[in-house]
Each structure stands twice: as structure tokens, then as C-alpha cells.
Amino acid sequence: MFSRLASSARAAAGKSWLSPSIAGGLYAGGAVAGYSVYANSEQIHPQHLHWPHDGWLASYDTAAIRRGYEVYRQVCSTCHSLELIAFRNLVGVSHTEEQARALAASYEIMDGPNDEGEMFDRKGKLSDTMPSPYASPEAGRAANNGALPPDLSCISKARHSGPDYIFHLLTGYGKDVPAGSAPKPGLNYNPYFDGGYIGMAAPLSDGQVEYEDDTPATVSHMARDVTTFLQWCSEPEQDDRKKKGFQYAVTITFMAAMAGYFKRFQWASLKSRRITWID
């Protein structure tokens, strides 16, 4: 932003006797705007964490995805939905097909209408999406003092800094309220949330979830696992995309090398040929 302001100022400087004032105004305006944005921010920017799946050829930690799903199922699903994730999406990633079928069958899904025009409950199937904790958005607002808990299907892509923000938000409770900031009744202080106060109480506590693989269920470990799971929910195609991208890069490099070879050697005799005419 400041580079564009500077270029505009230099352009104006060569055209008018008002150039010093214009340049000074542009620089001052840009500086004030930048400092205003910084001063109005009432949240701490999350520190960047080096996630195992961040590399160009890195893949998701499937064990962390499975543990993260357990954290979501036992903790987060009481308030938050996953409307874009179906049980079949877990197959081959964190669960086998049999495990995913059994998991889906443990839920009662409202379906219908039937031949009599009535809705009915049935056991879940692989094609069903994760059931919502509330029957309607209005019911969700009524249960949460007018605020509807957001769907978590794409939360990692919908928030700035993505997984870093989610991890720090989940582990950011219990901090001291800064001086001059009055506590707000019914809200919880979290410096990583916009405005500093959030309606959601601290969702995680040590030993809250019992992992199948006996991993210690500390707050930081559960936050890491559920963050990895939510990142996978936002980009379930990431591993395939990286794999295909690598294959395309290798193929294009090989084709470019072959094209260079044919141009350099196969056509060298014709490109270097000298033609003369004798009368």
C-alpha cells in the first residue's frame, strides 16, 4: 500500500507546485491509516506454527485426523455442525469402511417423507453428512443467547491464519484481562478472538477425551489434533492435489528436456547449414 502511495506522490511531485504538500499529505495519510488499523486491532495475531502438512510434498497426519475427529465428536459437535462432511469422507483417511459404517449407524438421522407423508428416523449411512446439533438455526440461536455457533466445515479457510488461529483460540483461555479492559458479563476473555471477548467458554481441559491409541489428552495435544482435523475438512483434496502437482511438474520437466534436446541436436545440422550459389 505504501509503495503505491509513494509512487503516486512522486508522480504528483513532477507536475505541480503543490507537489510538496501533496506528497506530504499522501505519506501522512498512509502512515495514519496503517497505524489506525494497528491501533484498532484488539486481538493478538497468532504465531505461525509449522504444521506437518504445510510442505510442498507433505501430507496430512492421518492419526492426528482420527484423534481430531474424536475431539470434534465428543466436544465440538455439541454446538458446531459439519454440514459439508459426510461419513464416507472418512473412509481411507482416518477410518476403514466398516468403521465408518458403524460410526454412521450410531446416529439417528431424520429422513422422509415416507409414503404417508411423515418424517421418520433411521440409522445413518455413509452418504449422510455429519448431523447438526440443532434442528434449525433458530434453535441454535435460542440455545446460545442469540448467537449461532458457526459451521466448522470450512472454518480453517474462513479465518485469517487458518489453523494457527484455531489452535491459539482453543489454547488462549485463562489469560489475564489487560488493564483498562472491563470484563463483559456472560463472555470469556480470549486475546486471540476479535474484540477480546467470546461467548464460547474454554472447550478443552486435560483428560477430557479418551484417545483410542492412549495418547495423552492434554489441552495442547487435543487442540493440535482437532485443528488438523478441521484443516482436513477445509481441504480434504490437499494430498491428491500435491501428488498430482508433483506428477505434472515431473512430466513437464521431462517434456521440456526432450524439446530442448530435439531443438539443440536434431535441428543443429539444418540451423548451422550454409547455402551458397555458384554462377
Number of C-alpha atoms within 10 A of each C-alpha: 7 13 10 10 17 16 12 15 20 15 13 17 16 11 9 10 10 11 16 15 13 17 20 13 14 17 18 13 14 18 12 12 12 13 11 11 9 10 9 9 12 14 14 16 16 20 11 12 13 9 14 11 16 11 10 11 12 14 15 19 17 17 16 19 25 21 26 24 22 21 24 23 15 13 15 17 19 12 17 21 21 21 15 15 20 18 21 19 18 21 16 11 16 20 19 13 16 11 14 21 19 16 15 23 15 12 16 14 19 14 13 13 10 9 7 7 8 9 12 12 11 13 14 22 20 20 13 17 19 21 20 18 15 15 10 10 13 12 13 20 14 12 14 13 10 11 13 16 16 13 15 22 21 20 19 23 16 11 12 13 15 19 25 20 23 25 23 24 18 21 21 18 18 11 10 9 15 11 6 6 8 8 13 12 8 11 13 18 23 27 24 23 19 13 14 20 20 19 16 14 13 16 13 20 13 12 12 15 21 14 16 9 8 7 12 13 20 15 18 15 17 29 23 23 26 26 28 29 29 25 24 22 22 20 15 17 10 16 17 11 13 16 15 12 14 14 12 12 12 12 12 12 12 12 12 11 12 12 11 12 12 11 12 12 11 11 11 11 10 9 11 8 8 7 5 6 4 3 3
